[in-house]
Amino acid sequence: MIKAYAATEAGGELKPFEYDPGPLADHDVEIDVEYCGICHSDLSMLNNEWGITQYPFVPGHEVAGKISAVGKHVSKFNVGDRVGLGWHAGYCNDCQTCTEGDHNLCSSVQGTIIGRHGGFADKVRAQATSVVALPEGLDSEQAGPLFCGGITVYNPMVQFDVKPTARVGVVGIGGLGHLALQFLNAWGCEVTAFTSSEAKRQEALELGAHHTLDSRDSEALKAAAGSFDLILSTVNVSLDWNGYINTLKPRGRLHLVGAVLEPVAVSVFALMGGQRSISSSPVGSPAVIAQMLDFAERHDIAPKVEVFDMADVNKAIEHLENGSPRYRVVLRK
């Protein structure tokens, strides 16, 4: 039996829950969960904001732990290996996107907390393909958030071949944004943090931003016209998108990784005149996750975390809902 914490209704309290996972599938592994991050996507799923949650619901898709069992056809892992598991728990491994290495774009992708139980538990199972080994120098306590927040901001750097000479703006200095600043700085980019918080302004500079810009100052936005090759938006609320597009250079890109629920209203002319574009992306493939972990280890990049005991999961959820963490919340088994 796997011991977990589950909610039985939208927005419900997480309570102790046990379930029998059945025999371990041939291509799966079982992970002894040591740490599991809490992401805003866990909250969205807990509250059924996307209309796809099934109850009882066990959140948790930023897992760091050790392999406790392997399926009979798994050869890449051994019991005791340190690993992580993110948003995806399995792929078809047969479609064109999978065979090209873009597993994260598989149309049959299996979500770790969509139709299955996640990592707010003592153990979690997933297809071995979706599990990635942790580099020796990466602390397990800090590793979990890299598997969602970290890869979400790292993936577009790879997908769009962001140059180390690029000027990049990051909108939203929170759980995603504070990692984006670190990655982009280490990548070699000139980084500007868009923030309206004076407290976060200094933190943004310490995390890797070279400049800050007050996102509520319309004059400051106008003054930045034509400045950026890329703007990475990590927020989940609607903004003055045309104002941000105006700060892009010709051929610049506004890239959205925050899950904005409202339609993104923009003027085509704001895009057309400068041949600018808007795009979005999910988390990365296992190969890109592995690359990100190596890059993070090499450049000493890690999320700033606040750690709660797993038994205090509801207190940790409340802390995240109040918007007060600096910058990621992690549960400890």
KEMIVO-885424 format. One record per residue: x, y, z of N, C-alpha, C, O in turn. Coordinates in pm, whole numbers, plus 50000, padded with zeros to 5 digits. Example, Ala and Ser with C-alpha at 12.3 -4.5 7.8 and 13.67 -1.06 7.14 Angstrom:
2
513194943150780512304955050780513204967050780514244966850846;512854977550708513674989450714512905000350787513415011450804;
***
This chain:
333
500834988050000500005000050000500875012650000501905013250068;500445022449923501125035249922500345044950011499135046349999;501075051650100500455061250190500635075250132501745079250098;499525082550121499565095450054498655105350125498065102350229;498575117350067497625127550112496755131249993497255134949886;495435130250013494505132149902493345141149943492975141850060;492795148049843491555155749861490435148049792490655141549690;489245148849848488095141649791487135150949718486155146349660;487415163949719486565173549649487395185749613488485187849667;486875193849520487595205649475487865215049593486945218749666;489125218749609489505227749717489505221349854489655228249955;489335208149859489225201249987490545199950060491615201350001;490445197250187491635195050269492285181850229491595172150198;493615181750230494355169550201494435161250329494905165950433;493985148850319493935139950434494675126950403494835123350286;495135119850507495825107050485494955097650400493745096550420;495615090950306494915082650208495865071250170497055073550148;495345059250161496145047850120495535041549995494315041149979;496405036649907495885029749788496855018649747498055019349773;496305008649685497084997349635497404999949488496485000049406;498655001949452498995004849312499014992549223499154993749101;498884980749282498934968549204500354964849165501294971249211;500514954649081501854950549040502574961648965501944969448893;503854962448982504654972448911504734968748764505114957548729;504374978148676504404975648532505834973248484506794978048545;505964965848376507274961548329508214973048297509434971948316;507664984248249508504995548207508495006948308508985017848278;507955004348427507835014848529508865013248640509505002748655;508995023848716509805023448837508965028648953508005036148934;509335024549073508725030049193509775038449264510915034149281;509365050549304510285059949367509895061749513508735064349545;510875060449600510695063649741510845078749753511945084049742;509725085649775509725100249775510445105549899510105101950011;511445113949876512135120549987511685135050000511505140150111;511515141649885511035155549881510075157049764510195150249662;509105166049781508205168949670507805183649677507245188249776;508095190949570507735204949563506235206749546505535197749500;505765218549584504365222349559504375233649457505045243749476;503635231649350503585241049239502185246849229501225240849278;502055258549167500725264349146499835255149062498615255749071;500445246748980499655237048904498995226848996497905221948968;499665223549107499045214849207497795221549264496765215049284;497875234649290496715241949340495595242349237494425240449270;495955244849112494955245249006494245231948993493025231448975;495005221049001494405207848994493575204849119492485199249109;494095208549237493355206349361491995213249357490995207749403;491965225249301490715233049294489915230349166488875236549143;490405221149084489765217448957489525229548867488485230648803;490485238648865490365250648782490365247348633489815254848553;490975236248596491065232548455490015222148415489955218048299;489195217948511488095208748481488505194548448487735187348384;489685190248490490165176848454490545168448575491005157048561;490355173948695490795166848816489865155348850488635156648842;490445144048888489685132548936489975130449084491125130949127;488935128149159489065126349304488795111749342487985105149277;489455106649446490425113449531491675117549453492135110449364;492195129249488493295135349414494525136549503494475142849609;495625130549458496915131549526497815140649443498245136649335;498095152949490498965161849413500425157449418500765147249477;501265165549354502705163349365503375158949237503275147249199;504055168149169504745164649044506145170749039506685173048930;506725173349156508115178049162508855169149262509265173549370;509025156749222509505146249313511015144649306511605144749197;511635143249421513025139049430513105127649530512575128549641;513755116849489513825105249577514775094749524515675097649446;514565082449568515415071349526514565059949472513465057349520;515085053249372514395041749314514295030649419515295026549479;513055026049440512855015149537512505001849468512624991249528;512075002649340511784990349265511774993749117511455004949078;512134983949034512154985948889511374974748821511404963248866;510684978248713509994968248632510994959248561512164962848546;510524947648517511464937648463512104941848331513134936148292;511524951748260512124956348135512874969448151513244975648051;513104973848274513824986248299515294983348322515664975648412;516144989448240517584987148254518354999848287519524998948325;517735011448275518465024048294518635027848441519445036548474;517855021448530517935024948673518135012448757517775001248718;518725014648874518875004248974518275009149106518165021149129;517904999749189517395003449321518445011849394519625008249399;518005022849450518905031849521519345043949443519895053249501;519125044049311519505055649230518705067949270517505067049296;519365079649276518695092249304518095097649175518775098949074;516805100849180516095104849058515085115749089514815119049205;514535121348982513445130748994512355127648894512595121148792;511165132448924509985130648839509235143748833509015150148936;508825147748712508135160348695506695159048651505985149948694;506255168148564504855169248524504365157048447503185153648453;505265150448375504875138848293505365125748355506485124848404;504485115648352504825102748411504885091548307505095079948343;504705094848180504765084448078504455089747940503815100247925;504905082347838504715086247698504425073647617504605062447665;503965075547494503715063847410505025057647362505095045647335;506075066147350507405061847307507445056447165508425050047126;506385058847087506315052946954505945063046846506215060646729;505335074446884504915084346785506135091946733507235090346784;505915100346632507025107546571507705116946671508935117846674;506905123846753507525133146847508375125646950509445130446989;507905114146995508705106247090509995101247026511065102247086;509905095846905511095090346841512095101246804513275098446787;511615113746791512505124946764513055131146893513845140546889;512625125647008513125130547134512265141147201512605146147308;511145144647136510245154747193509115148147269507935150347239;509465139947367508455132547442507415141747505506245138047518;507825153547544506905162847610505775167447520504785172947568;505905165447389504865169247293504035157347248503195158647159;504255145747307503515133647272502015135747295501615140747400;501205132047198499755133947211499145124347312498015126247356;499895113947349499395104147447500115105547581500135096147661;500705117147605501475119147727500595116947851499415120347851;501185111347954500485108748080500965118548186502155119148216;500035126248242500395135648347500595128548480499865119148512;501565132948556501855126648685500685127848781500475118948865;499915138848770498775140648862497455141948785496465147148838;497445137348662496215137548582495785123048559496395115848481;494725118948629494255105248618495115095148690494965083048671;496035099948773496865091048852497305098448977497105110548988;497895091249072498255097149200499705101849198500605094949150;499905113949254501205120249249502085117949370501965107849440;502975127649393504075125849486503885130749628504835130449706;502675135249665502415138249807502155124849875501035121949918;503195116949884503055102949925504425097649965505445104249947;504415085450020505715079550053506365073249930507585071649926;505545069649831506065064049707505225068949590504065072749607;505815068749471505085072149350505655063749236506835060249237;504815060649140505255052449026505175060348897504345069348882;506045056948803506055063548673506825054848574507605046148612;506575057548448507325050748343508795055048352509085066848373;509685045748337511115048748353511585059548256512485067248289;510975060248137511365070248038511195084348091511935093348052;510215086448179509905099848227510725103848349510665115348394;511485094648403512265096948524513695100348485514255094248393;514285110048554515625114748518516535113848640516165117548751;517745108848616518725107548725519185121348772519305130648692;519435122548902519925134948959521455135148956522085125348997;522055146048909523515147148916523995146449060523285150249153;525185141649078525715139349212525745152149295525495151749416;526045163349231526205175749305524925183549329524975194649383;523795177949292522505184949306521805180049433521575168049449;521475189249520520835186049648519405181349624518645188049554;519035170049681517675164749663516615174249716515525175149659;516915181449822515955190749881515555201649782514425206549785;516485205449694516235216349600515915211349459515535219149372;516065198349436515945193149300514515192949247514295195749130;513545189849334512165187949287511635199449203511135196949093;511715212049249511165223049171511795224949034511195231148947;512995219849014513605220648881512845212348780512885215348660;512135201948826511435192948735510125198748681509505192948593;509715210148734508555217148676508905231748654509025236148540;509075239248763509405253348749510675255648670510725264248582;511715247948701512995249748633512935246548486513365254548403;512405234948451512385231048310511415239548230511595241248109;510385244848294509435253448222510105265848167509785270348057;511045271548243511735283548194513005280248116513455288248035;513585268548139514785264548065514445259747924515185262447829;513345252747910512985246647782512955256647666513515253647560;512305268347681512305277747567513685282947530513905286647415;514615283247623515975287347591516595277847488517335282047400;516275265047501516775254947408515955254747280516525254447170;514625254847293513755253547177513915264947077513795262846957;514175276947128514265288647040515705293547025515945304646979;516645285147065518055287847042518415302047087519005309847011;518055305147210518335318447264519855320447270520585312147324;520305331447213521735334047205522255339847338521515346647409;523505337147371524065342947494524195358147487524415364647588;524065363647366524115378247349522725384547356522595396647342;521675376447376520305381547374520025390447494520575388547603;519145400147472518615408247581517235402747614516345402747529;517065398147737515855390747775515185397547894515855401147992;513865399147886513085404047998512305392648061511765384147990;512245392348192511485382248265510365389148340510605398048422;509135385048312507955390948376507495381648488507165370048463;507465386748610507025378648724508185372148794508695361948748;508625377748906509785372248977509255364249096509275368749210;508805352149064508265343149165508895329449149510085328249122;508065319049166508555305449161509245301849031510245294749032;508705306748918509335304348788510385314948758511505311848717;509995327548779510855338448739512195338748809513205342348748;512235334848937513525335449008514505325048954515715326748966;513965314348896514825304548829515235309348691516365307148648;514315315948621514625321248488515775331148495516655331048409;515785339748596516875349348610518225342248623519215346348563;518255331748703519505324448723519965317548596521135318348559;519035310648528519405303448405519865313048297520895310548233;519135323848275519465333148166520775340248193521555342548100;521045343748318522305350148351523465340648322524465344648262;523325328048366524395318148342524545315048194525635311448149;523465316448118523475314047973524295324847902524815322647792;524415336447967525175347547909524345359447867524885369347818;523035358647887522135369247841522205381547930522605380848046;521815393047873521595405047952520145404547998519225404447915;519935404348128518625400948184518005412848256518645419448337;516735415448224515965425748292514775419348361514025411848299;514605422148489513455417048564512355427548565512565438848608;511175423648518509995432148527509315429248661508835418148682;509285438748749508625436648877508115449748932508735460248913;506975449149000506395461149062506675461449212506235470449282;507405451449260507685450349403509085455549434510075450349381;509165465649518510475471049557511285460549632512505460049618;510615452249712511315441849787511955431749692513075427149715;511235428449583511775418649489512805424749395513575417449332;512825437949384513775444249292515205440749331515995436549246;515545442249458516895439149503517165424249494518275420149459;516165416049527516345401549517516585397449373517395388549345;515885403949280516055400749138517485403349094518065395449019;518065414249139519445417449105520395407149164521375403249100;520115402649284520955392649348520845379049279521785371149280;519675376349219519435363449154520005362849012520095352048954;520375374348957520985373848824520525384448727521095385648619;519515392448762519095403248674520175414048671520775417348773;520395419448552521315430748539520575444048556521175454148595;519275443848527518455455848537517075451948589516695440248582;516335461548640514935459548675514105470448608514595481348578;512835467348587511915476748525510585475648597510055464648614;510035486948639508755487148710507625483848613507305491948525;507045472148628506035467448532504735475348540503895474148450;504545483248644503325491448653503525505548600502575513448595;504735508648559505055521948510504935522148357505835517448287;503825527448306503585527248161504645535348087504995532047973;505155545848150506205553848085507495545848074508215546947975;507785537848177508995529648172508885519148061509865516247993;507675513448044507465503947935507675510647799508305504947711;507135522747783507295529947657508775533047631509235532147517;509495536547735510905539947720511745527947679512825529347623;511235515847709511965503547675511615498447535511985487247501;510915506247456510495501847322511685496847241512745503047236;511475485147177512495479547089513735474447158514805473947097;513625470547285514815466947364515145452147368516315448547376;514135443347362514355429447399514225419747282513365421147195;515105409747283514995398747187513925388847231513255382647148;513775387547362512815377947418512265383547548512995389047630;510955382147565510335384547694509695371447738508875365647666;510075366947855509555354447911508565358048021508945363248125;507275355247996506245358448094505915346048176505505335748122;506095347248307505855335948397504565337448476504245328848558;503805348348454502615351048536501405343948478501385340248361;500375341948562499165335048518497965344548513496815340148523;498245357548498497185367548487497385375548359498495376148306;496315381548309496405389648188497115402848216496925408948322;497935407148122498665419648132498405427948007497665423747917;499005439648002498935447947882499925442147780501045447047764;499475431547712500375424247624500915433047512502065431447471;500105442147461500595450847355501725459847404502645462947329;501635464047531502715471947589504015464247594505085469647566;503925451447630505125443147635505655440147495506865440247473;504755437647401505185434947264505945447047208506885445447130;505535458947248506185471047200507645472047247508445479047186;507975464947356509365465347404510265455547330511475455247354;509695447547239510495437847165511205444347046510695453646984;512375439147018513085442746895512365436646774511495428046792;512695440946652512215433646535512605418946546513725415646584;511695410346513511815395746523511865391146669512225379646696;511515399746761511475395846902510305386746932509355385846854;510385380147046509395370047082508865372547223509635374447317;507525372347237506885371947368506515357547394505685351847322;507115351547496506895337247521506205335647655506675340547757;505085328547654504265326747773504455312847831504215302847764;504905312347956504975299448026504045299348147503825288848206;503495310748183502465311348286501125307748225500815311848114;500315299948298499045294848244497955305548260497155305048354;497925315048168496905325448167495605319348116495575313648007;494535320248194493285313648157492465321848057491655316247982;492655335148056491895343547963492575343847826493785341847816;491795346447720492415348147588493435359447589493255369547657;494505357647514495565367647505495215377447393495295373947276;494825389447430494375399447333495555408047289496135415247370;495895407347161496995415447108496585421246973495705416146905;497265432046937497085438046806497995431146705499195429846728;497415426646594498235420346490499265430246437500385426246403;498905443046431499835452846378501075454246466502155457246417;500915452046598502065452546688503055441446656504255442846679;502545430346604503395419246564503915420946421505095418846394;503025424746334503315424846191504445434346154505345430646077;504415446546208505395456546167506825452446197507725455446118;507045445746308508395441746346508655427046328509685421946373;507735419946263507845405446243508075398546378508905389446390;507335403146479507435397446613506505385446625505645383246540;506675377846731505845365846748505485363746894506135368746985;504405356046914503985351547047504025336347046503615330146948;504495330447152504585315947159504415311347303504345319347396;504345298247317504245292147449504855278247442505085272847334;505115272447557505685258947558505375252347690505145259047791;505365238947690505175231347814506515228647879507515234947845;506525219147971507795214548027508605207747918508075205347809;509845204547944510705198647843510675183447842510065177047929;511325177947744511465163447734512455158347838513205166347895;512475145347865513465139947958514905143647919515735146148006;515195143947789516555147447745516895161747781518015164647825;515945170947763516205184947795516245186947947517005195147997;515425179348020515485179848166516875175648215517455182148302;517405164948158518735160248198519785170848167520695173248246;519655177248051520585188048015520485199648114521505205148156;519245203148151519025214048247519675210848382520295219548443;519515198448428520085194548557521605195748554522215200248651;522225191548445523675192748432524085207548431525075211248494;523325215748360523625230148354523485236448492524305244648533;522425232348564522205237748698523335233748792523815241848872;523775221248784524875216748869526155224348836526875228548925;526425226048707527665232648664527715247148709528775252248745;526565253848706526525268248736525955271248874525665282748906;525815260948956525345262549093524005269949097523815279349174;523075265349014521735271149008520775262149086520765249949067;519995268249172519015260549250517875269749290518065281749305;516695264049308515585272249357515795275849503516435268449578;515255287149542515195290549684513945284049740512845286349689;514095275949843512975267749891512685270150038513575273550116;511425268350073510985267750211510445253650232509585249050157;510945246650332510655232450350509655230250464509815235750573;508635222250435507635218150534507655202950542507965196150444;507335197550659507135183150670505895178950593504915186450586;505935167050534504795162150457503505162350540502425165050486;503615159650669502435159650756501795173450768500635174650807;502555183850736502045197550740501655202450602501735214450573;501215193350517500935196750378499885207550365500015216250279;498845207450448497805217650435498305231450475497895241550418;499195231850574499805244450612500685249650497500715261750470;501375240550430502225244450317501385249450200501745259250134;500265242750174499345247150068498835261250097498805269750008;498435263550219497935276750258499015287450241498735298550197;500235284050275501355293350259501545297150113501795308750081;501415287350024501545289949881500365298149829500545307349750;499155294649872497965301749826498005316549864497475324949792;498615319649977498705333450022499775341449947499925353449969;500505334749859501485341549777502705346349852503365355849810;503035339849962504115344950046505455337450036506425342250094;505565326049966506845319049966507955326849894507665334549802;509185324849935510365329649863511275317549840512115315049926;511175309549728510235312049621509455299349587508435299949518;509935288049636509255275349614509045268449748509855269749840;507935260949757507615253249877507915238449849507535233149744;508595232049941508955218049924508515210250048508705214650161;507935198650023507545189650132508655179450155509255174350061;508915176750282509925166850321509225154950382508395156450472;509565143150335508935130850385509205129050534508755119250593;
***
